[in-house]
Structure formats: structure tokens, C-alpha cells
Amino acid sequence: MKNVQVPLHYKGLVFSETGELKQILEPGVYFVWRKEVRLLPDDKVISDAQLVKTIEASAFADQFRILNVKDGEVLIEALRGVLIGLYPAGSYALPVRALSVTALIADTSVCDIPEHIPRNWLMKPPLSGLVRNFVVENHEYTCLFIDGKEDRVLEPGAHFFFRNVQALDLRRIDKREQMAELSGQELLCADKTPLRMSFFARYQVSDPHKVLTELRDHEKQLHTAMQFALREVCGTRTLDQLLEQKDQVAAEMLQAMRTKAAPLGVRVTDGGIRDIILPGEIREIMNQVLVAEKKAQAAMITRREETAALRAMLNSARLMEDNPMLYRLKEFEHIEKIAEKVEYITLQGNGHVLDQLKELFTGKP
């Protein structure tokens, strides 16, 4: 006989000499005769497979919850809401009265994680090693493909999946407004003049499902559509028409882009011509033409101003001829201008001062 003490929150399992479970002891002090006693915590999953078989075959099986975990499943153990353990396939037991312990069986052979598994457990070891985490931004359209097959569209937020043999592929499309640019595109005008043009377009994906599932590299296809639209609109005009009708050409380009982008699931919102670049020889010729035009305009303006000045002088002369007083005022005006440049005047003391000034300015005594 031996003295056995079962602590609080423990159970004592009494086994016979043949290994049969004979009795379960609650916390306390007991005297046991030639029997093996095994102490087990009552808030812990029993993971000993042999012990679980013994409990299952005993008369006390109804006091335990037998958990059979299959291949592809895991047993998740939590104590008072805190994740404490993860068990692979096998047989386990848990006292029925262990109300503070949570034991969940999750099927990891499928990628979806059951909703009753708290999300905060998924980011903690050891469960985090079995979980794949994806974040979908608010501006993204994200489609989930499982083993190459389209499965569902994921809403913005964090998504968790079990890590298993299933291949997961998240294909994303940015729903925000974007910009496409056609830089330095070479083309021939209707008058066979070579030039390079740059065009930009702002666009937004209007049918993301079509872009993801039916198109390959929609940005490249949009770029090709811009090239065709540029040749259709600009290739039918001469160089002079392109330069004079730049706004009209941009509007036609935008309309052509909208028509060609619609089958691609893309909506073009705005666009315009950024640059028109001419070859060096053509640019030099145009500069010479421009200089000649400006020189001709300058000469014309000069002649017009000279004619106006002569006409004004003729009118003044006619007025002075008809009116001697105006002629006299004009003389005084010139005398005043001359006097402004004279530094000093010498007067002789042998005559009246006013008479000397009159003689100085008029030349008459």
C-alpha cells in the first residue's frame, strides 16, 4: 500500500497490473494497494496514444472526449482563449470537465480556414507555420486561383489560407487611374514628312475580371492600340495641318483611343499630344522660314512707321505755313532745347541785357 496525493487541477488514473484503467481519483490523498497511479492535469490534452486507447476501452470513456485526428488535419489546443499547442494526426483525449480547454480539429487539406478559428491564433506559433497570409489593398481587384482554376474574388483586407499542396495564385489589377505614354513614336505625315510624336493617355480598368481572365498583358495591348490610333489620325494629315490643328488632332486621338480600349476592358479618361519632334533638316528649314517671315514683318512695320512719321511732319508743316504763330512757337521750342545744353552765357556790359539776349537768339541787333 502506498500513499498517493492528487494535486488540485489534476486527476489520478489508477491502473491494474495488466494495464487496465480501474479508477479515476479526484484531487486529494489516497492509499493505493499494489496499483500504478498516473497523475494527469485536467486542463491538458492527453497526447499519449497508448493511454488514449486504454481510456477509450475502459469504463470511464464517457468522462473523456476522444479526439481522432485524421491525415490532413491538425488539433488546435487553447487554454482560456490562448493558443498553447498544435498536434498532428493521431488519437487524443480531453477530460469532459475541462471547460477552460478548447480543442479544435481543422482540416488543412483544403486552403480555407474555418471561421470559428480566431484570427489572432493564425499569426502565432506554432499555427503560423501552417498559414499563408495575403493582404488585398482597397484599390485592388484580386482574383484567387486554386490549382490554376478561378475560385473567387477577394475583398479588400487580410486573408488567411492553410499551407498545403494546393497552389494558390492571387492575380491583382489596380483599379486606380493610371497613365500610359507613347514616347518618340516615328511616323510619316501625308506629305511624307518624317517626325516623332509623344502621346499620353490616362485610363482606368473598367472590367477587371475580363482583364484578368481573358487578356494577357493588357498594358502592352493598350500601348499597341495607341500606336494604331496615332497612325490613323496623324498619318492622314500634312505637317502643316498637324502643327495648326494640334488641339483637334488630340481630340480625335482621344476618341480613337476610347474606341480601341473599350474591347480591352479599359476606359480612357483623358489624353493629349505631349511633343512633336522634327528631324534636324526639317527643323532647320522651318527655322529659316520663320526667320524670313519675321524679317518681312519687321520691314513692313518699319515702313509703316516711317510713312506715318512723314505724314505727321507734312501735316505740321502745313499748319505752320498757314499760321506764323505756330512757326514762332516751334522756334521757341527749339531754342529751349538748345538752352538746356548751354552751360553758361557771357553778357557784355555795354548794352541792355534783354537786347543782348534777343540778339543772341534771333541773330538780329
Sequence and secondary structure as in RCSB ss.txt:
>XXXX:A:sequence
MKNVQVPLHYKGLVFSETGELKQILEPGVYFVWRKEVRLLPDDKVISDAQLVKTIEASAFADQFRILNVKDGEVL
IEALRGVLIGLYPAGSYALPVRALSVTALIADTSVCDIPEHIPRNWLMKPPLSGLVRNFVVENHEYTCLFIDGKE
DRVLEPGAHFFFRNVQALDLRRIDKREQMAELSGQELLCADKTPLRMSFFARYQVSDPHKVLTELRDHEKQLHTA
MQFALREVCGTRTLDQLLEQKDQVAAEMLQAMRTKAAPLGVRVTDGGIRDIILPGEIREIMNQVLVAEKKAQAAM
ITRREETAALRAMLNSARLMEDNPMLYRLKEFEHIEKIAEKVEYITLQGNGHVLDQLKELFTGKP
>XXXX:A:secstr
 EEEEE TTEEEEEE TTS EEEEE SEEEEESS EEEEEETTS B  HHHHHHHHHSTTGGGEEEEEE TTEEE
EEEETTEEEEEE SEEEEEETT TTEEEEEEETTSSB  TTS HHHHTSTTGGGGEEEEEE TTEEEEEEETTEE
EEEE SEEEEEE SSS EEEEEEE S EEEEEEEEEEE TT  EEEEEEEEEEEES HHHHHHT S HHHHHHHH
HHHHHHHHHTTS HHHHHHTHHHHHHHHHHHHHHHHGGGTEEEEEEEEEEEE  HHHHHHHHHHHHHHHHHHHHH
HHHHHHHHHHHHHHHHHHHHHH HHHHHHHHHHHHHHHHHT       SSS HHHHHHHHHHS  
